[in-house]
Amino acid sequence: MTKEQKIATFDPSQPGLADASVFGLPFTAEESEIIIVPAPWEVTVSYGAGASQGPEAILEASFQVDLLHQEFPDLWKLGMFLDLNDKTEEWSDKSRKYKNLAQPIIEALENGEKIEDNPELIIHLNEINTICGQFKDEVKARVKYWMEQGKKVVLLGGDHSTPLGYYEALAEKHSDFGLLHLDAHMDLRIAYEGFTYSHASIMYNALKLPQISKIVQVGIRDFCKEEVEVVQAEAGRVKVFTDRDLKAETFEGVTWKQQCETIIAQLPQKVCISFDIDGMYPWYCPNTGTPVPGGFSFEQAAYLFSLLAKSGKEIIGFDLVEVAPGEEGDDWDGNVGARMLFHMCGVLAKNNNMEIGKEVKF
């Protein structure tokens, strides 16, 4: 059956096909315009756990997402495919293994111990840094594979360390682009807790890529002195919109639309979105690893992305990270993650002039 035949016979008003790909869509990877690379990885998590199960939780919840998106009603016809394969399972297994090795290192640091005084922990730290580097390279290779097939590729974490290989793949295709980074944290720590590829170091590591000319951070409300010093040393390459400052402007009469326009104006022509789900109010994804009071709403994030899509900037990709499922039977986080993933795919498609239909008006 051709893709056109599948579109003609598929009923988007019915529940998604449980044996199909993400959102219950019937398309193969070759038939899909957007490929979602899952990265079930959380080796260096320093607080709450579960992000490695995020892709699975989002997949399960995605079957309940209504496919008639008000802004992008024909989005489903483009096809979105979750790239589950043997490598995905291997990453998940290694994440569990090396996370167990990382925990004694983290506990020792929390107890005030010096890692250099424990030869076994030093060995494990070096081993973890090596395996995380290999994971980064494997993600990069997988992303490049799909890019070479002419697909739009996005990354679904996993913790926030996971997109580095994705950024490296984008950097080989685009000589100048920025990151629109929504998060509660700056993630500018230098090798946090000794881990080169810590989730708390992703933006510091991204700054090592000369192709990333600007990082614009939104919703930040938890950071340390070291991170502030990194921002200052970059002399304008990192622009920070803290939650405190945004809220103060709102209280004084500045609209979210005006703030979004200011945020977008800070970005270069080409943009990749990096969305840590803990940027939102904690009640949206209460099981995320490092929740912080404050934040923005689902609708605010969606509005910012939609405004970016219409701004004249070029969206070259996105990652969505740090979604973690709750206890068995608690699928709320996956539900929120799935719906944000669907919206972000629509934003990417619209910005790249794909056929997504006319917005539904009432």
C-alpha positions in Angstrom: 0.0 0.0 0.0 1.4 3.4 -0.9 1.5 6.4 1.4 -1.3 8.0 -0.5 -3.4 4.9 -0.1 -2.7 4.8 3.6 -3.8 8.5 3.9 -7.0 7.7 2.0 -7.9 4.7 4.2 -6.6 5.9 7.6 -9.2 7.4 10.0 -7.5 10.1 12.1 -10.7 10.4 14.3 -10.2 6.9 15.6 -7.7 5.9 18.4 -4.2 5.5 17.1 -3.0 2.1 16.0 -1.3 0.5 18.9 1.0 -1.5 16.7 2.0 1.5 14.7 4.6 4.2 15.2 4.3 7.3 17.3 0.8 8.9 17.4 -0.6 5.7 16.0 0.4 6.6 12.5 0.5 3.9 9.8 3.6 5.2 7.9 7.0 3.6 7.6 10.2 5.6 8.2 10.7 6.0 4.5 7.1 7.4 4.1 7.5 9.8 7.0 8.8 13.4 6.6 9.9 13.7 10.3 12.1 11.2 12.0 12.2 11.3 15.8 15.4 9.7 17.2 14.8 8.5 20.8 17.7 8.7 23.2 16.9 6.7 26.4 19.9 7.9 28.4 20.4 9.3 31.9 23.8 8.1 33.1 24.8 11.3 35.0 21.5 12.3 36.6 22.2 13.9 40.0 18.7 14.2 41.5 15.5 12.5 40.2 15.6 9.6 37.8 13.4 8.3 35.0 14.3 10.5 32.0 15.6 7.5 30.1 12.1 6.1 30.1 10.8 9.4 28.6 10.7 8.2 25.0 8.7 5.1 25.9 6.3 7.1 28.1 5.7 9.6 25.3 5.2 6.8 22.7 2.6 5.1 24.9 0.7 8.4 25.5 1.0 9.5 21.9 -1.7 7.0 20.8 -4.3 9.0 22.7 -3.4 12.3 21.0 -6.1 13.6 18.7 -4.5 14.1 15.3 -6.7 17.1 14.3 -4.4 19.8 15.7 -6.1 23.2 15.5 -3.1 25.0 14.1 -1.8 22.1 11.9 -4.8 20.0 11.0 -3.0 18.0 8.2 0.2 17.5 10.1 -0.4 13.8 10.6 -0.4 13.2 6.8 3.3 14.2 6.6 4.2 11.2 8.8 6.2 11.1 12.0 8.2 8.1 12.8 9.9 7.1 16.0 13.2 5.5 15.1 13.2 2.5 17.5 16.0 0.0 16.6 18.6 -2.3 18.1 20.8 0.7 19.0 17.9 2.2 21.0 17.8 -0.9 23.2 21.5 -1.0 23.5 21.5 2.7 24.7 18.9 1.9 27.3 20.9 -1.1 28.6 24.1 0.9 28.8 22.3 3.8 30.5 21.2 1.5 33.3 24.6 0.0 33.7 26.7 3.1 33.8 24.1 5.0 35.8 24.7 2.4 38.5 28.5 3.2 38.3 27.8 6.9 38.5 25.7 6.9 41.6 28.6 6.0 44.1 30.6 8.9 42.6 27.7 11.3 43.1 27.1 10.0 46.6 30.8 10.4 47.5 30.8 14.0 46.3 27.6 14.7 48.3 29.4 13.3 51.4 32.3 15.7 50.9 34.7 13.1 49.8 37.5 13.6 47.2 37.1 11.4 44.2 40.9 11.5 43.6 41.4 9.7 46.9 39.5 6.7 45.6 41.2 4.9 42.7 38.1 2.7 42.0 35.9 5.8 41.6 38.4 7.4 39.3 38.4 4.4 37.1 34.6 4.4 36.9 34.5 8.2 36.3 36.9 7.8 33.3 34.9 4.8 32.0 31.6 6.8 32.3 33.1 9.8 30.4 34.4 7.4 27.7 31.0 5.6 27.2 29.1 8.9 27.2 31.4 10.2 24.5 30.7 7.0 22.5 27.0 7.5 23.0 27.2 11.1 21.7 29.0 9.9 18.6 26.4 7.2 18.0 23.6 9.7 18.3 25.4 11.9 15.8 25.8 9.1 13.3 22.1 8.1 13.6 20.9 11.7 13.1 23.2 12.1 10.1 21.9 8.9 8.5 18.4 10.2 8.5 19.4 13.7 7.4 21.2 12.1 4.4 17.8 10.5 3.5 16.3 14.0 3.2 14.4 13.8 6.5 13.7 16.4 9.1 15.2 14.9 12.2 14.5 15.7 15.9 15.7 14.2 19.1 13.7 12.9 22.0 15.5 12.4 25.3 16.5 11.1 27.8 18.2 13.6 30.0 19.5 16.9 28.7 23.0 15.5 27.9 21.5 13.6 25.0 21.3 16.3 22.3 25.0 17.0 22.0 25.6 14.5 19.2 22.5 16.0 17.5 23.9 19.5 17.7 27.2 18.1 16.2 25.3 16.6 13.3 23.4 19.9 12.7 26.8 21.8 12.9 28.1 19.7 10.0 25.2 20.9 7.8 24.7 24.5 9.1 27.7 26.8 9.5 25.8 29.3 11.8 22.8 28.6 14.0 21.4 29.4 17.4 19.8 27.5 20.2 16.5 28.6 21.7 16.9 27.0 25.1 13.8 26.7 27.4 14.8 25.4 30.8 14.7 26.0 34.6 18.5 25.7 34.5 21.3 27.3 32.6 23.1 23.9 32.1 26.4 25.8 31.8 28.3 23.9 34.5 31.8 22.7 33.5 32.0 18.9 33.7 29.5 18.9 36.6 30.5 16.4 39.3 33.4 15.3 37.1 31.2 14.1 34.2 32.3 15.6 30.9 28.9 15.0 29.4 26.7 15.8 32.4 23.1 16.9 31.8 24.0 20.0 33.7 26.8 20.7 31.2 25.0 20.4 27.9 25.0 24.1 27.0 28.6 24.6 28.1 29.5 21.7 25.8 27.3 23.2 23.0 29.3 26.4 23.2 32.4 24.5 22.1 30.8 24.2 18.7 31.8 27.4 16.8 28.7 26.9 14.5 26.5 27.7 17.5 26.7 31.5 17.4 24.1 32.2 20.0 22.2 30.5 22.9 19.1 32.3 24.0 17.8 30.9 27.4 14.2 31.3 28.5 12.7 30.6 31.9 15.9 30.2 33.8 15.5 30.3 37.6 18.2 28.0 39.1 21.9 28.7 38.4 25.3 29.0 40.1 28.2 31.4 40.2 30.2 29.3 37.7 27.5 29.5 35.2 27.1 33.2 35.5 30.8 33.5 34.9 30.5 31.5 31.7 27.7 33.8 30.5 29.9 36.8 31.2 32.9 35.3 29.6 31.0 34.6 26.4 30.3 38.4 26.0 26.9 38.3 24.5 26.9 34.8 22.9 24.6 33.6 25.7 21.4 35.7 26.3 19.5 34.9 29.4 15.8 35.6 30.1 15.3 34.6 33.7 11.9 33.6 35.0 12.2 36.4 37.6 12.8 39.1 35.0 10.0 37.8 32.6 7.5 37.6 35.5 8.4 41.1 36.7 7.8 42.5 33.2 4.5 40.7 33.0 3.4 42.1 36.4 4.3 45.6 35.1 2.2 45.2 31.9 4.5 43.7 29.3 2.6 41.0 27.3 3.9 37.5 26.5 3.7 38.4 22.8 6.0 41.3 23.3 8.4 39.2 25.3 8.4 36.5 22.7 9.2 39.0 20.0 12.1 40.2 22.1 13.3 36.7 22.6 13.1 35.8 18.9 14.9 39.0 17.9 17.9 37.8 19.8 18.2 34.6 17.7 20.3 34.3 14.5 18.6 33.3 11.2 18.8 29.5 11.8 17.5 28.1 15.0 17.3 24.8 16.8 15.0 24.6 19.8 16.1 22.8 23.0 13.2 22.2 25.4 13.9 20.8 28.8 10.4 20.0 30.1 11.3 21.4 33.6 11.1 24.8 32.1 7.4 24.7 32.5 5.5 24.9 35.8 6.2 21.7 37.7 2.6 20.5 37.7 2.9 19.8 33.9 5.6 17.2 34.4 6.0 16.7 38.2 8.2 13.6 37.7 11.0 15.4 35.8 14.4 15.0 37.4 15.1 18.5 38.7 11.9 20.4 39.1 12.1 24.1 40.2 9.2 26.3 41.4 8.0 28.9 38.8 8.2 28.6 35.0 5.9 29.0 32.1 2.8 27.3 30.9 2.3 24.8 28.1 0.4 27.4 26.1 3.2 30.0 26.6 5.8 27.6 25.2 3.5 26.6 22.3 2.8 30.2 21.5 6.5 31.1 21.5 7.3 28.2 19.1 4.4 29.1 16.8 5.5 32.8 16.7 9.0 31.6 15.9 7.7 29.6 13.0 6.1 32.7 11.5 9.0 35.0 12.3 11.0 34.5 9.1 13.7 32.6 11.1 14.5 29.0 9.9 13.9 26.2 12.4 16.4 23.5 11.6 15.4 21.1 14.4 14.5 20.6 18.0 15.1 18.4 21.0 12.6 17.6 23.8 14.2 16.2 26.9 13.7 15.3 30.6 10.2 13.9 30.5 10.1 11.2 33.1 7.1 8.9 33.8 5.5 8.6 37.2 4.7 5.4 39.1 2.9 2.7 37.2 -0.5 4.0 36.1 0.6 7.7 36.2 1.0 8.6 32.5 0.5 12.4 33.0 4.1 13.3 32.2 4.0 11.2 29.0 0.7 12.8 28.0 2.1 16.3 28.3 5.3 15.3 26.5 3.5 13.6 23.7 1.3 16.7 23.1 4.2 19.0 23.2 6.1 16.8 20.8 3.2 16.8 18.4 3.0 20.6 18.5 6.7 21.0 18.0 6.6 18.7 15.0 3.9 21.0 13.6 5.9 24.1 14.2 8.9 22.5 12.4 6.7 21.5 9.5 5.0 24.8 9.1 8.3 26.7 9.3 9.7 24.5 6.6 6.8 25.1 4.3 5.4 21.6 4.5 1.7 21.0 3.9 -0.1 21.1 7.2 -3.5 22.4 6.2 -5.3 25.6 7.2 -5.8 26.4 10.8 -9.3 25.4 12.2 -11.3 28.5 13.0 -14.4 28.6 15.2 
